Amino acid sequence: MKNVWIVDDDRSIRWVLEKALSREGLPWRSFENAIEVQNALENETPAVLVSDVRMPGESGLSLLKKIKAAHPQVPVIVMTAFSDLDTAVQAFQGGAFEYLPKPFDVEQALDLIRRAAAVTETAPSTEERTAGEREMLGKAAAMQDVFRAIGRLSQSHVTVLITGESGTGKELVARALHEHSPRRGKPFIAINTAAIPKDLLESELFGHERGSFTGAAATRQGRFQQAEGGTLFLDEIGDMPADLQVRLLRVLQDGEYYRVGGQAPMKSNVRIIAATHQNLDERVRQGMFREDLLHRLNVVRLRLPPLRERREDVPLLMKHFLSKSAQTLGGEAKALTPAAMQVLQHFAFPGNVRQLENICHWITVMAPGSAVDVADLPPEVRSAFSAGSAIESPASAITAIQQDRSPRAPVQSESGSNSATINASAAQFNGNGHAIASPAGNGDWQHALAAALATAIQQGERAPGERLTREFEATMIRSALTQTKGRRIEASEWLGWGRNTLTRKIHELGMDGEV
């Protein structure tokens, strides 16, 4: 790791930070003023720069501006004893990673430095940034199927029906189909059939003759004529009125249509790509959509997966949209901490990619620093996380056990006794904090856990809670699977998790070969 640079004319501040960084094993360099820093920048760059604002000579804000201009990837933490709104605004407008008012807590300062260093290490490469400029992104298997389908249809003129939830990117796929087809030099016209009133939709699609209705002062081209030789994208086709479905069917069958009020048929050479978030087969059964039209549209059906089925694409999409938002606002792209990214990867995203993009806009505007942690996420994401719908946390499982909220009766052991219950009392910890089997006893496991944590803290172990949580979860999983004789679905119900959550935790805990 590169050095952490400290810039402050106050020797005592430098000494405190130097000792704290040394204790954490982080390399550092100290400077008394901005001139020394600029000279050092000619030969190397720091992992993180921690700079005071008011110093003799050049100020920390001026130094910040120069560093962000020459080395935008270097995170800068600004600290000052004269904290005010104007200074804070100037710091963040200048691209500061975070604003640290004096006097500060040393642990808080170290946490900021670690976060900033992590951002430097995980900054996207030039190759990644270039790839992120493409609108259609995805490494998930489901998206690879979509890309392959687009490739297979690249030389085709066939009608395509795109299905998928709102916000999955149906219009993007339609545009990609057009751009990779023989019609790419011709117009691509998109129309949302659900957004136009029924009385106007016919004229919008097919055009009208002068005087055909009140207000028709001149002949008007419709979307079919505008898209001649190219592609017409009919979004939300499931909401098209029944009488217009008949007219559209005729165009698809005969390749001709009539303007509103017109007598002469108009020839149409247009490729139709339709899209819907609805189940058209079900709407056909309900009598709300014509079956013959569905068959005409459904030459090739392309399903777009919702974001929850391609969670591995969330980091890639986040980088892309955060960079896009930063460019729009003229600032520096923000980065998510691993914890924040994990929360987002487990968020349901009912609005799919469109919602993810909106979240990125929100983060760019509202998140306080360049590194975005869980606390900096939008309220709807944090509330889902707190409620347990985004990602199941060990803490919630522990709380549920403590409150004995399980609605089920104890599972009987093989001997028929009900003494072996699936709860945390089956897990105790030895003096070193390692989980051991123990008979159940009211409150015994809490005392054992508290003693193990206290011992670990006294011994100077770093983050013992994380280790104990993993051991606690592993013990619960083993106990549940033992009592259910390896039946994961039943075990997951007892633990209050989904089956996928149980499988994921088994993998994360390295228990695949054990259970």
LOVO-304675 format. One record per residue: y, x, z of N, C-alpha, C, CB in turn; residue in three letters. Coordinates in pm, whole numbers, plus 50000, padded with zeros to 5 digits. Glycine has a CB too. Layout:
YXZYXZYXZYXZALA...
***
This chain:
498805008350000500005000050000501255008750000500004990650121MET502285004249928503565011149928504245009750064504465005749817LYS505295018050083506035017850209506875005150223506925030150220ASN507065001150348508054991150383509344998550415507584982150504VAL510424995050346511705001950368512574993850463512435004150234TRP513155000950560514054994850657515445000750637513554997250803ILE516434992050620517814996550599518694990150704518314993150455VAL519204998250795520074993150901520825004850962519264985251009ASP522125003150987522885013751050522665014251201524355011851021ASP522015004151255521715003651398520375010751423521664988951449ASP520425022051492519235030051517518195022451599519615042951588ARG518655014351692517715007051778516884996951698518464999951889SER517514990351601516784980851517515734988151434517754973251424ILE516124999451377515175007151298514005011551386515875019451235ARG514295015951508513245020951597512235009851631513865026651727TRP512744997851661511854986651694510934983251577512684974251733VAL511504982451457510704979051340509734990351304511614976051221LEU510155002651320509275014051293508045013751383510025027351311GLU508265011351514507155010951608506214999251578507675009951750LYS506794987751546505984976051515505134978151390506874963751498ALA505724984051286504984986651162503894997151184505944991251052LEU504205007251263503205017651294502025011651368503835028951376SER502325002751464501254996351540500324988251450501844987451648ARG500894982351344500104974351251499474982551140500964963651191GLU499724995651140499175004251037499855002850902497725001451022GLY501104998350901501854996650777502775008550755502664983450779LEU502715015250641503605026650615505045022250598503135034150490PRO505985031050638507395027150635508305039050606507775020650767TRP509515036150563510615045750551511885039150603510795050450402ARG512745047050667513975041850722515185047950653514045044450871SER516235039650641517495044050581518655038650664517595039350433PHE519745046250666520915042150743521895033950661521615054250799GLU521875035350528522855028350445522275025550306524145036550434ASN523015017850229522565013650097522505025149997523475002750044ALA523385035050013523405046349919522075053849924524575055949953ILE521565056150046520295063250059519165055449990519955065350208GLU519205042250001518185033949937518245035249785518345019249978VAL519435034549730519595035449584519135048949532521035033049545GLN519375059449607518885072649566517365073149568519465083449658ASN516775067149671515315067149682514655058849572514885061949818ALA515355048449526514805039849422514625046849289515695027949403LEU515245058249271515095065849147513695071649134516125077049139GLU512995073149246511675079449245510535069949280511655090949340ASN510805059349357509765049949396510385036549431508965055449515GLU509505026849449509925013549492509115009549615509745003049378THR509705001749704508984997649825508114985549800509964994749938PRO507174983249893506424970749891507314959349937505164971649980ALA508144961950038509084952350093510324959850139508454944150211VAL511484953950119512724959650168513304950450275513754961950052LEU513544955850395514174948450504515564954250523513334949350636VAL516584946350494517944951750492518904943850579518464952050350SER519744951050651520844944950724521924940750624521424954650832ASP522754931150664523834926550576525074935250591524184911950604VAL525554936750714526784944150739526484958450778527614937250848ARG526814967450688526624981750710527844989250660525334986750639MET528095001250711529205009250658529005011850509529315022650735PRO530075010850433529965012650289529504999950221529025024150257GLY528485000950138527974989550063527204979950153527094994349948GLU527424966950134526774956950217525344954350171527574943950214SER524594947950259523224944550225523134934450112522514939250345GLY524104925150102524114915349994524344922049859525174904750018LEU525204931949856525434939649734524184947449694526624949249751SER523524953349793522274960449767521204950949715521784967449895LEU521144939149774520194929049729520394925849581520334916249813LEU521634923849542521944920549403521474931549308523444918249386LYS521724944049344521344955249258519824956649248521964968249311LYS519134955049362517674956449361517024945449279517124956249505ILE517494933049292516894922049217517154923449068517424908749267LYS518264930049033518564932248891517664943048832520024936148874ALA517444953848909516644965148858515154963748888517154978048917ALA514814957849003513414956449045513184942349099513054967249153HIS513124932349012513014918449058511744915349134513124909248943PRO510714923949117509434921249183509444925249329508324928349112GLN510464932949375510514937649513511074926549603511374950449523VAL510304921649701510834911649793511794917949894509694904549866PRO512904911349918513924916450009514124906450123515264918949933VAL513954911250246514214903250366515584907250420513104905250474ILE516494897750428517854900250473517964896750621518884892150389VAL518494905750702518694903050844520144905750882517734911650930MET520654897650975522034899251018522234893051156522984892950917THR523154898951232523534893451361524634883151347523964904551455ALA525214882151227526324872951201525834861751111527534880351137PHE524894854051162524274843551082525214831751064522954838851146SER525474828350942526284816750908525804811050776527784820450901ASP526264799150745525814792250624526144800150498526454778450617LEU527344805450491527764812550371526884824750344529224816850384ASP526594832350450525734844150433524334840150390525674852150563THR523804829750452522464825050416522414820450271522034813750508ALA523424812850229523464808150091523544819749993524664798750071VAL524424829350023524544841049936523244848949928525664850249986GLN522554849950041521294857450043520254850849953520764858450186ALA520084837849967519074830949887519484829949741518814817149943PHE520764828049716521224828049577521024841549511522684824149570GLN521094852049591520864865449539519404868949520521484875449630GLY518494859849562517064862149542516334867549663516864871449431GLY516894865949783516244870949904514924863749928517154869450025ALA513944871349977512654865450011512794856450132511614876450037PHE513534860950232513744853150353514984858350424512504853750446GLU515514850050511516714852850587516334853750734517814841950564TYR516594865250798516144867750935517354870251026515174879750939LEU517754860251104518914862251194518534870751316519464848751240PRO519454879251359519294887251480519824879351600520014900851467LYS519284881151719518064888851749516834881251702517964891751900PRO515844888651656514664882351603513434886251685514474886051456PHE512414878151676511134881051738510394891051651510304868051758ASP509884901751710509214912251634508014906751557508774923551726VAL507244897951623506074892251556506484883751436505244883951654GLU507604876751451508124868951339508494878051222509344860651382GLN509154889251253509534898751150508304904651082510394909951209ALA507274908051160506054913551102505354903251012505104918151212LEU505354890851055504734880350974505444878950839504754867051049ASP506774879450841507534878750717507214890550626509034878450748LEU507114902350685506824914450607505434913350544506914927150695ILE504444908650622503094906950567503104897150452502124902250675ARG503794885750468503874875750363504524881450238504634863550411ARG505594888950258506284894850144505404904950072507584901350188ALA504684913050149503774922950089502664916150011503184932050198ALA502174904950064501114897549995501614892049862500594886050084ALA502864887749858503444882949733503504894049630504854877249757VAL503864906149674503924917449583502554920549524504484929749655THR501524920149610500184923449566499614913049470499274924949684GLU500014900349488499454889649406500384885149295499114878049492THR501444892849268502374889049161501654888849028503574898749156ALA501904878748944501194877848817501564889148724501474864648750PRO500574893948650500794904548553501534899148431499454910848512SER501984908448345502664904348224501774895848136503144916548147THR500474899448132499514891948054499374877748105498174898848055GLU499334876248238499234863048297500464854648270499004864048446GLU501644861148278502874853848252502944849248108504084862348286ARG502494857448018502494853647877501564841947852502104865547790THR500374842847914499424831947899499954819047957498104835547965ALA500744820448065501274808648130502334801448051501834812448260GLY502854807847945503854801547861503254790647773504524811947775GLU501954790847753501304780247677501264767647761499874784447634ARG501454756347694501514743647764500154738847811502144733347676GLU499114740947730497794736647767497054748047835497014731547645MET496794746447964496164756848043494924751248110497144762548147LEU493944759848126492754755548198491594764848175492384741648156GLY490964768748286489774776948281488524769248323489944789048367LYS488724757248376487604749148422486704745348306488104736548494ALA485434743248337484464739748233484864726948160483074738248293ALA485394717248234485794704648173486904706648070486254694748280ALA487854715448099488924718248004488434726547887490064725348074MET487474735147910486914742747800486234733547699485914753147851GLN485624722747748485044712747659486124706247573484284702147740ASP487274703547634488394697747559488874707347452489554694147654VAL489034719947489489494729947391488514731247275489674743547459PHE487224731047306486214731847200486284719647108484804733047260ARG486514708047166486634695847085487824696746991486754683447175ALA488944701847041490124703546956489814713046841491324708747038ILE489084723746873488714733146769487824726946662488014744946830GLY486854718746705485964712346609486704702246521484814705346683ARG487744696146575488504686146501489654692146422489044675746597LEU489774705346421490934711946363491104709146214490834726746385SER490014707246141490094704845998489764690445962489174714145924GLN489844681746060489454667846040490674658646038488484663446150SER490494647045973491524636745971491084624346048491864633045827HIS489984625046121489414613246184490304608146297488014616246236VAL490144595146324490854588846434490244593446567490794573346422THR491104596046665490664600946795491194591646904491154615546819VAL490344588346999490724580547116490664589747238489804567947135LEU491804591847303491894600447421491964591647544493124609947413ILE491044593747637491034586247762491264595747879489704578447778THR491824590247985492084598348103493134591848190492524612448065GLY493164595648316494124590048410495554594048372493804594548552GLU496504586848427497904590048403498214604148452498834579848472SER498954611548369499364624948409498384636048374499604625148552GLY497304632948302496314643248269496694651348146494974636848248THR497734646948072498184654647956497664649647823497774668847972GLY497554636447808497004630647685497884633547564496824615747702LYS499214632647583500094635547470500034650347430501534631747505GLU499874659347527499724673547495498504675847406499614681747623LEU497414669147441496194670447360496424664747221495014663447428VAL497104653347212497394647347082498234656746996498124633947100ALA499234663047057500064672646983499244684646938501254677247069ARG498344689147025497484700546988496574696846872496644705047109ALA496034684746873495194680146762495994680046632494634666246791LEU497244675846639498094675546520498434689646472499384667946549HIS498824698346565499254711746528498124720246472499854718646647GLU496904716946504495764724546454495044717346341494794727446567HIS495664707246285495044699446178495714702646045495134684346208SER495144698145934495804700145804497144692945792494894695345693PRO497464684145884498724676545880499844683245960498494662645934ARG499634695446006500584701546099501984703446041500044714946143ARG502114703745910503454705045850504194691845837503344711345716GLY503534680945873504104667545862504514662346000503094657845796LYS505184650646004505704645846133504614642246233506584633846110PRO504944644146360504164639046471505044628846543503684650546569PHE504674616246536505454605446595504664599346709505824594646489ILE505294598646828504654592946946505384580346987504644603147063ALA504614570247027505174557747074504314552347188505294547446960ILE504964548147295504274542247409504284527047389504954546247545ASN503134521547357503064507347324503304498447445501734504247263THR503184504047567503414496147687504874495947728502574501447801ALA505684504847671507074506047712508034497847627507494520447707ALA507534491647521508384484147429508054469247440508204489147282ILE509064460647454508794446247461508024441347340510104438547473PRO507194431247363506324425847259507114421747135505554414047312LYS508274415547154509054410547041509594421746954510204402047090ASP509754433547010510304444846935509234454446885511284452347021LEU508034453846944507004463746913506564463046767505804461747004LEU506444450946712506014449546573507004456346480505864434846536GLU508304453746502509324460246420509334475346442510694454446452SER509094479846567509084493946597507944501046522508934496046748GLU506804494446512505664500546446505764499946294504394493846491LEU506104488146242505994485946098507334485146025505244473346073PHE508434484746099509744483446036510074469046002509804491945910GLY511254466545950511634452945913512594453245794512274445646032HIS512634441845724513544440045613514874434345663512924430845506GLU515914436845587517234431545622517184416345626518314436345522ARG517734410545732517794396145748516514389645791518224390145622GLY515504397545829514214391745867514284384546001513154402545872SER515234388146084515464381346211516904384046254514444386146321PHE517364376646353518724378146402518964392446451519004368046515THR519974398646398520294412346434519754422646336519754415246569GLY518894418446243518354427746143519374429346031516994422646086ALA520394437346055521484438845959521144448145844522714443946029ALA520084455945859519704465245753518194467445757520454478845768ALA517644472145646516234475445640515964487545730515794478345495THR514884486945804514564497545900513144502545881514764492646044ARG513014515745882511684521645876510974520146011511774536545837GLN509684517946007508874517546127508224531046153507814506746117GLY507504531946264506884544646301505804548846202506284543646440ARG505114539246145504114542646046504744549845926503374530145999PHE505864544745880506524551045766507114564545804507614541845711GLN507664565645924508224578245970507154589145982508914576346104GLN505944585046016504854594646035504064597045907503914589846144ALA504494592045796503754593045670503304607345641504604587845556GLU502004608845618501414621945592501084629745717502344629945507GLY501554624845832501344632045957500474624346054502664635246022GLY500884624446181500084618446287500934608646366499514629246381THR500364597046395501004587046480500204586046609501094573046408LEU500874588946720500234588646851500604575646921500644600946937PHE499624566946946499804554147012499344555347157499034542846938LEU500304557347245499984559047387499854545447453501054567447458ASP498994544847554498714532547630498324521147535499934528347715GLU497394523947446496954514247347496304502047412495974520847250ILE495764503647531495124492647601496054481247634494494497647726GLY497374483747637498364473447669498964466947546499454479347753ASP498464470047428499014464247306498694449247300498454471347181MET499694440747269499454426347259498384422947156500744419147224PRO497694411747177496544408047095496904406346948495914395347147ALA498044399846917498404397746777498724410646705499584388346768ASP499274420246776499534433246714498254441346698500554441046795LEU497274438846783495984445246764495384441646629495024441146877GLN495584429046586495074424646456495774432246344495274409546439VAL497084433846354497834440846251497444455646246499314439446276ARG497264461546361496844475646364495454477246303496854480946508LEU494574467846331493234468246274493284468046122492384456546325LEU494174460146066494304459345920494754472745863495294448145881ARG495694479245929496154492245882494994502245881497314497545971VAL494204502145987493094511445995492014508345891492494511046134LEU491824495445858490804491545762491244493845618490444476945782GLN492454489545585492904489145446493904500145411493514475945417ASP494474506645514495464516945486496774511545434494914526545388GLY497104498945466498374493245425498874483345530498244486445289GLU500184480445526500804471445622502014464945557501204478945753TYR502614455245626503804448545578504914450345682503534433445552TYR506124452845635507274452445725507484438245773508534457845656ARG508154436745887508534423445934509484417245832509184424046076VAL509084405545781509894398945680509674404245539511344400245714GLY508764413645522508514419545392507414412245316508154434145407GLY507434413445183506434407145098505544417345027507114398344994GLN506044429545015505294439744943504534448445043506224448344856ALA503244451145015502474459745106502964474145100500974459045072PRO502914480745214503294494745226502024503045247504294496945343MET501844513345166500694522045182500914531645300500434529945053LYS499854534445370499944543145487498924554445478499724535045616SER499424566545489498574578445499498904585345630498774588145376ASN498374579845737498704584345871497414586045951499654574545942VAL497344597046026496234598746117496594592146251495864613846136ARG495724583846302495954576946428495264584246541495474562346420ILE496024587446645495474592246771495964582546878495914607146803ILE495034576146944495364566447048494984571947184494674553047022ALA495624566747287495354571347424495484559747520496304582847464ALA494724560347629494804550147732494254555547863494034537547690THR494784550147973494234553348105493264542448150495344555048207HIS493124531948070492304520548106490894521848048492954507548059GLN490004514048103488634513148052488604502647942487624509648167ASN488654507047816488724497647705487444489547691489004505047577LEU486304495147723485054487647717485114475747813483864496747752ASP485664477947932485794467048029486814456747981486214472548166GLU487894461147919488904451847868488344443547752490154459447822ARG487434449547675486764441847570485924430647633485864451047482VAL485174433847737484354423847805485214412747866483504430447914ARG486434416247908487344406547967488114398647862488324413448059GLN487924401847733488624394947626490064399347608488584380447650GLY490444410847662491834415647657492034426247549492244421147792MET490964430447484491074440247377490004437347273490944454747431PHE490394438447147489474435147039488364445447025490224433846907ARG487134440647018486004449747007486014457046873484704442147024GLU486384449746763486414456346633487484467146626486644446146523ASP488614465246696489634475646700489154487746779490924470146761LEU488464485146890487904496146969486974504646884487164490847091LEU486144498346805485214505846721485974514146616484224496346652HIS487074508746566487874516246469488564528246533488914507046406ARG489014526646656489694537546725488714547846779490534532046839LEU487544543246817486594551546889485714559746794485734542946978ASN486294565546690485534574246602485124586846678486354577946475VAL486074593046744485804604046836486544601046965486254617946775VAL485804600347074486414597847204486484610947282485614587047284ARG487654613847332487904626247405488394622747545488934635247330LEU487604626047646487984623147785488634635247849486764618847866ARG489824632947909490504643647981490154642548129492044642947960LEU489714653348190489324652648332490544651748422488474664748371PRO490464644248532491544644448630491594658048698491374633248735PRO492714661048761492914674148821491924676848933494324675448873LEU491474666549002490524668549111489154673249061490354655749190ARG488904671948931487664676848872487814690848815487194667348763GLU488984696548824489244709948774490144717548872489894709448633ARG489744717449001490564723349107490794738149086489914721049241ARG489864744849017490034759048993491214762248902488774764748935GLU491744751948834492904753948748494224752548822492854744048634ASP494184747848947495434745649021496264758449035495124740149159VAL495674770049075496504782249084497164785948953495654793749132PRO496434784948842496994788248711498144778948675495894787648604LEU497944766148697498994756448667500204758148758498454742348678LEU499954761248886501064763348979501934775048935500524765849121MET501304786148897502064797748850502924794248729501124809348815LYS502314786748638503034783048515504244774248546502104775748419HIS504044763648623505134754348649506184760048744504594741448705PHE505784768448839506764774948925507644784448845506074782549039LEU507034791648751507804800448664508734792448574506874809048579SER508244781248522509054772648437510224766748514508194761448379LYS509974762448637511044756948720512094767448753510464751148849SER511624779648782512544790448815513444793748696511774802948858ALA512884793848576513674796448457514714785548435512774797548335GLN514324773048459515244761848442516414762748538514514748648461THR516134766848661517164767548764517854781148770516574764348898LEU517354790748691517964803948690517684812148813519424802548674GLY516554809848878516194817548997514904825148979516094808449116GLY514364830049089513124837649088511954828449118513164849149191GLU510874830449046509684822149066509114824349205508634825248960ALA508754813549271508194814249404506674815549396508594802049487LYS506084820649503504644822749508504094816049633504294837849507ALA502874811149622502244804149733501354813749812501424792349682LEU501354812049943500424819550027499014814150003500824818450178THR497984822050035496614817150017496344804050089495634827450065PRO496914802350210496694790050285497304778050213497284791350426ALA498534779650162499184768850090498434765449962500634772550057ALA497954775749892497194773349770495894765949800496894786649700MET495254769249911494014762349947494274747549974493374769050070GLN495374744550043495714730650070495944723049939496974729850159VAL496664729149847496944722649719495684720949636497974730549641LEU494764730549644493534729449568492654717949619492754742449574GLN492844713949743492064702949799492854689849804491604706549938HIS494094690049756494874677849748494344669149634496384681049727PHE494384656049650493764647049552494514646249420493664633249611ALA495844648349420496674647349300496424634349225496404659149208PHE496774622949285496594610249212497404609749084496974598549301PRO498514617249077499304617848955498944629248862500724618948990GLY497874636548899497304647248816498324658148783496754641348687ASN498294663548662499114675148628500604671848636498774680248489VAL500964659548600502374655548609502854656448754502564641148555ARG502034652148848502394653048989502484667449034501404645449075GLN501554675848988501594690049023502884696448973500384697348964LEU503294692948852504544698248799505734693848883504744693848653GLU505744681148924506824676249010506854683449144506684661249032ASN505674686449199505584693949324506174707849307504124694949371ILE505924714049193506484727349166508014726849159505924732949035CYS508564716149098510014714549096510554713049238510404702249010HIS509854705049319510264702949457510254716049534509354692749526TRP509194723749520509074736549591510194746049549507694742949562ILE510474746649420511514755649370512864752549431511594754849218THR513154739849449514444735649502514474735849654514784721749452VAL513404731349719513454728549862512824739349951512774715849889MET511854746849901511214756849986512204767750024509994763049914ALA512234771950153513294781150197513164795350148513324781350344PRO511984800550131511804814450092511064816049961511074821850199GLY510874828349920510154830949796508654828949814510424845149749SER508144830849936506734828549966506594814750030506164839550060ALA505814806349971505684792450013504414790750095505674782949891VAL504584787050223503454784850312503184769850325503714791050450ASP502184766250403501784752250420502964743850468500614751150518VAL503734749250562504864741750617505964739150514505454749250734ALA505964746650404506994745150301506594735350191507294758650240ASP505394729850196504924720650093505584706950109503394719350099LEU505594698850003506204685550011505564676850118506114678549876PRO506294667150171505774658750281504474651650246506804648550320PRO504334646650121503124639150088501874648150091503264632649951GLU502044660950058500934670350063500584673550207501254683149985VAL501624676250288501394679650429500804667950505502684684150495ARG501264655850476500724644250546499264641950511501554631750514SER498904644050384497514642750344496664653450410497374643750192ALA497214665550421496504676450488496304673350635497264689650471PHE497334668350700497254665050842496274653750867498624661350897SER496214644350773495304633050789493864636550756495744621750702ALA493674648450700492324652750669491824648550534491424647750771GLY492664642150452492234637950320492344648950219493024626150275SER493134659250247493254670150152492194680550176494614676450161ALA492014684850299491024695150330490614693750474491574709550301ILE489374693950499488894692250635489064705150712487434687950635GLU489734704450824489974716350903489014717051021491414716750951SER488644729151065487794730451183488404724051306487514744851210PRO489714724851317490384719451435490164704451447491864722451430ALA490204697451330489994683051334488584679551376490294676951199SER487634687751333486254685451372486074687351523485314694851296ALA486704697551577486624700151720487234688751799487324713251755ILE488394683851753489064672751820488194660251821490394669851754THR487574657651706486714645951696485554646751795486184644451554ALA485004658651810483884660451903484344658652046483264674251885ILE485514664552079486024663552214486264649152256487304671352227GLN486724641052161487034627152190485824618052176488124622452100GLN484674624052133483424616552120483624603952038482864612952257ASP484144605851917484444594651833483304590851740485654597451754ARG482164597351751481064594251661480544580351689479944604451676SER480434571651584479944558051604478434557251611480434549251495PRO477724568051584476284567851577475654571451711475804577251469ARG474444567251729473684571051847473144585051829472544561151873ALA472774591851939472214605251926470954605351841471934611152062PRO470784615851763469584617751684468454622551775469834627751569VAL467314616551763466194620551844465554633151793465194609551851GLN465044641051883464304652951848462914649051802464224662651965SER462134658951754460794656251704459894650351812460184668851649GLU460144653551936459314648352044459654633952081459454656952165SER460754628952024461164615352053462244614452156460004607452098GLY462564625052222463634625252320464984625052251463524637552410SER465954619052316467294618652260468214628452329467864604652270ASN467644638152395468464647952467469134657652374467624655552566SER468574659852256469174669052159470154661552072468094675852073ALA471384661252108472394653952034473154663051940473344647052128THR473644657351832474434664851735475884664651780474294658951593ILE476224673551869477614675351909477794689651952478004665652022ASN479024692751985479344706652013478714711752140480804708352020ALA478174703152221477554708052343476314716052314477234696652434SER475794715352194474654723552155475074737752124473964717552035ALA476364740152119476864753552088477594759452206477784753151967ALA477174771252250477894778852349478074792952297477164778652484GLN478874800752364479224814052320478984824052431480674814552273PHE478484835952393478274846252493479564853852520477184855752448ASN479474864052602480684871152642481384878252530480354880852747GLY480654881152423481264887752308481784877952206480264896852243ASN481684865252237482194855252147481224850552043483374860252081GLY479964855052048478984851051948478264838451992477994862251923HIS478014829651898477414816851929475964818651972477504807551809ALA475544811252077474164811452122473744797052151473994820452248ILE472464794652143471944781352174471944779152323470534779452117ALA472224767152365472294764152508472034749452529473654768152568SER471414745652641471244731452669472584724452677470464729452797PRO472574711952643473804704252645474264702052788473634690852575ALA475534701852804476114699052934477554694752918476014711253025GLY477964684852993479294679452977480364689953003479484667753068ASN481144692952899482244702252914481854716852916482964699253036GLY480544720052920480144734152928480594742052807478644735152943ASP480484735952689480834743452568482314746552562480414735652445TRP483154737452614484594740352614484914752252703485384728052661GLN484294752752820484534763852912484034777052852483844761253046HIS482854776452788482314788452725483204793352612480914785752672ALA483714783952533484604787552423485894793652475484894775352337LEU486464787552580487704792752639487484806752695488204783352749ALA486334808952760486034822152815485874832552704484764821552900ALA485194828752596485004838052485486344841852422484084831952379ALA487234832052405488534834752348489354843852440489284821752324LEU489324841152571490064849352666489554863752664489954843552807ALA488234865552659487664878852655488104886452530486134878152660THR488074879552416488464885852291489924890152293488224876352175ALA490784881652349492204885052358492414897152449493014873052410ILE491704897252563491814908552656491344921552593491004905752781GLN490364920652506489844932552438490684936752319488434930052393GLN491744929152291492654932752184492174929152045492914947252188GLY491204920152036490704915951905491804908051833489424907351919GLU491964910951704492974904251623492404891251564493474913551512ARG493134880451581492774867251528491354863051566492904867151376ALA490994863151696489644859051734489364844351707489414861851879PRO490424836251704490234822051678489564819351545491544814951683GLY489904827351444489304825551312487804828251318489964834851209GLU487404838951387485984842251398485244831551477485804855951464ARG485814827451590485154817451673485014804151600485924815451803LEU486014800651522485944788251444484794788651345487254785751371THR484644800051277483544801551181482194800651251483664814951107ARG482074807251367480814806851441480534792751494480844816951556GLU481574785951537481444772251583480944763051471482784767151638PHE481564764251354481144756151240479704759251199482094758351122GLU479374772051196478024776151158476994770251255477904791451155ALA477314770351383476414764751483476234749751464476924767551624THR477314742551440477224728251414476374725351291478614722251397MET476574732951185475824730851062474324733151085476344740150950ILE473994744251153472584747051182471964735751264472444760451257ARG472674731351369472154720851456471944707751379473104718551574SER472934704151298472844691651222471694692051123474164688951149ALA471544703251052470464704350953469094705051020470674716750866LEU469034711051140467774711251214467364697251255467894720251337THR468284689751308467994676351354467684666751240469134671151435GLN468274669051124468024660251010466974665950916469324657850932THR466304676850962465234683250883465714687450745464044673850871LYS466924692850741467454698350617468094688450523466394705150547GLY468194675850560468794665850472470314666550483468284651550508ARG470944672150379472374675150384473254662750387472764683650266ARG472834652450315473654640250314473734634350454473064629850215ILE472594633550521472574628150657473314637350754471124626250704GLU473134650450737473824660050823475334659150807473364674250793ALA475784657750682477234656750658477814644250722477524656750509SER477054633250724477534621050788477694623050938476564609450761GLU476744629950999476844632751141478034641751173475574639151190TRP478304651151088479414660451111480764654551075479194673051031LEU480774642951010482034636750972482644642950847483014637551085GLY481834649750766482294656050643481684648950523481944671150640TRP482214651550406481554647750283480464657850249482564646550168GLY479514653950165478434663150130478974675550059477404656050042ARG479984673649972480564685049903481234694650000481574680349799ASN481864688950104482494697250205481454705550279483294688750304THR480334699350315479264706550383478734717850294478124697050420LEU478514715150168478014725450075479004736850063477734719349937THR480304733350055481334743650044481384752450168482704737250020ARG481284746250285481344753950409480124763050423481454744650529LYS478944758250383477744766550386477934778950301476514758650338ILE478534777150185478794788450096479834797950156479274783449959HIS480944792250208482014800550265481534808550386483194791850305GLU480614802850462480104809550582478944818950552479664799250683LEU478564820050424477474829150387476124824550435477744842650441GLY475904811350440474664805750493473744800550383474974794550590MET474014803850257473234798350146471754801650159473774803550013ASP471424813950195470024817950208469384814250338469914832450189GLY470184808450428469704805350562469294790850577470774808650664GLU470004781750510469754767350527469354761150394470994760250583VAL
***
